[in-house]
Amino acid sequence: KRISSGFLLRVIFPQTLLSGLNLTVFCLDPIDPNRMAIAITLTLGLSAFQYVVGEHLPNIPYLTWADRYTITCFVYIALVMVYASFTTYLAGEGGGFEQGEFIEGDAYHRVRAAESYWFSVFILIFVVYNVLAIIFSFVYS
């Protein structure tokens, strides 16, 4: 029987941190272009990490639970990227505002309320898929 604690700490934990850091996009204003920069940087970081880890693992023709977890991390980051770009679009030009114009009044409060709601949804998704990953790590190890 293999001991998976080293693999969990060296591979899965950093992936969890990278995907969890994606929630920082909710700390920025909806029209801030750095929202997408954060998400893209985290995607590139996860890609580079996966590439380095993949060089040290055996080449097998099937997906392991760790591969599925990595794919889930990518999908999660992609969902947050889509949300951030959509919100930035609605809050900026697509929402009836001129580019560079800041949201004020009721529109600002509506966008912030939506941000709060979706932040809670993305935290819930993050917690659920990580709890499932922990369960599967014990089942498959």
C-alpha positions in Angstrom: 0.0 0.0 0.0 1.3 3.4 -1.0 1.6 6.3 1.5 -0.1 9.3 -0.2 0.6 12.0 2.4 3.7 13.2 0.6 1.9 13.4 -2.7 -1.0 15.3 -1.1 1.4 17.9 0.5 3.6 18.3 -2.6 1.1 18.2 -5.4 -2.5 18.6 -4.3 -2.0 21.2 -1.6 -0.3 23.7 -3.9 -3.0 23.2 -6.5 -5.6 23.9 -3.8 -3.8 27.1 -2.9 -3.6 28.3 -6.5 -7.3 27.6 -7.1 -8.3 29.2 -3.8 -6.3 32.3 -4.5 -8.6 32.8 -7.5 -11.2 34.1 -5.0 -9.1 37.2 -4.6 -10.7 38.6 -7.8 -13.8 39.4 -5.6 -11.7 41.8 -3.5 -11.3 44.1 -6.5 -13.8 46.5 -8.0 -15.8 45.0 -10.9 -14.3 47.3 -13.5 -10.7 46.7 -12.4 -8.8 45.0 -15.2 -6.5 43.3 -12.6 -9.4 40.9 -11.9 -8.6 39.1 -15.2 -4.9 39.5 -14.7 -5.1 37.6 -11.4 -7.2 34.8 -12.8 -4.9 34.4 -15.9 -1.8 34.4 -13.8 -3.2 31.7 -11.6 -4.1 29.7 -14.6 -0.6 30.0 -16.0 0.8 29.1 -12.6 -1.3 26.0 -12.3 -0.3 25.0 -15.9 3.4 25.4 -15.1 3.0 23.5 -11.9 1.2 20.7 -13.6 3.9 20.6 -16.3 6.7 20.3 -13.8 4.9 17.7 -11.7 3.9 15.7 -14.9 7.6 15.3 -15.8 8.2 13.4 -12.6 5.2 11.1 -12.7 5.0 7.9 -14.7 3.2 8.2 -18.1 0.0 6.2 -17.8 -2.9 6.0 -20.3 -5.7 6.7 -17.8 -6.7 9.5 -15.4 -6.0 9.2 -11.8 -8.0 10.9 -9.1 -5.2 13.5 -8.8 -5.6 14.2 -12.6 -9.3 14.6 -12.1 -8.7 17.0 -9.2 -6.3 19.0 -11.4 -8.9 19.2 -14.1 -11.5 20.4 -11.5 -9.1 23.1 -10.4 -8.7 24.3 -14.0 -12.5 24.3 -14.5 -13.0 26.2 -11.3 -10.5 28.9 -12.3 -12.1 29.1 -15.7 -15.6 29.6 -14.1 -14.2 32.5 -12.0 -12.5 34.0 -15.1 -15.8 33.8 -17.0 -17.6 35.4 -14.1 -15.0 38.2 -13.7 -15.0 39.0 -17.4 -18.8 39.0 -17.6 -19.1 41.3 -14.5 -16.4 43.6 -15.8 -18.2 43.8 -19.1 -21.6 44.6 -17.4 -20.1 47.1 -15.0 -18.1 48.8 -17.8 -19.1 49.4 -21.4 -21.7 46.7 -21.6 -23.6 48.0 -18.6 -24.2 51.4 -20.1 -21.2 53.1 -18.6 -18.4 54.8 -20.5 -15.0 53.1 -20.4 -13.1 54.4 -17.3 -16.3 55.7 -15.7 -16.9 54.4 -12.2 -20.2 52.8 -11.1 -22.1 55.0 -8.7 -25.3 54.9 -6.7 -27.8 52.1 -7.1 -25.9 50.4 -9.9 -22.8 50.1 -7.7 -24.8 48.6 -4.9 -26.5 46.1 -7.2 -23.1 45.0 -8.6 -21.6 44.7 -5.1 -24.7 42.7 -4.0 -24.2 40.3 -6.9 -20.5 40.1 -6.1 -21.3 39.1 -2.6 -23.8 36.4 -3.7 -21.4 34.9 -6.3 -18.5 35.1 -3.9 -20.5 32.9 -1.6 -21.4 30.5 -4.4 -17.7 30.2 -5.5 -16.6 29.6 -1.9 -19.2 26.8 -1.6 -18.1 25.2 -4.9 -14.4 25.5 -3.7 -15.2 23.8 -0.3 -17.4 21.1 -1.9 -14.8 20.0 -4.5 -12.0 20.0 -2.0 -14.0 18.0 0.5 -14.7 15.5 -2.2 -11.1 15.4 -3.2 -10.1 14.6 0.4 -12.7 11.8 0.6 -11.5 10.4 -2.8 -7.8 10.6 -1.6 -8.6 8.3 1.3 -10.7 6.0 -0.8 -8.2 5.5 -3.6 -5.0 5.5 -1.5 
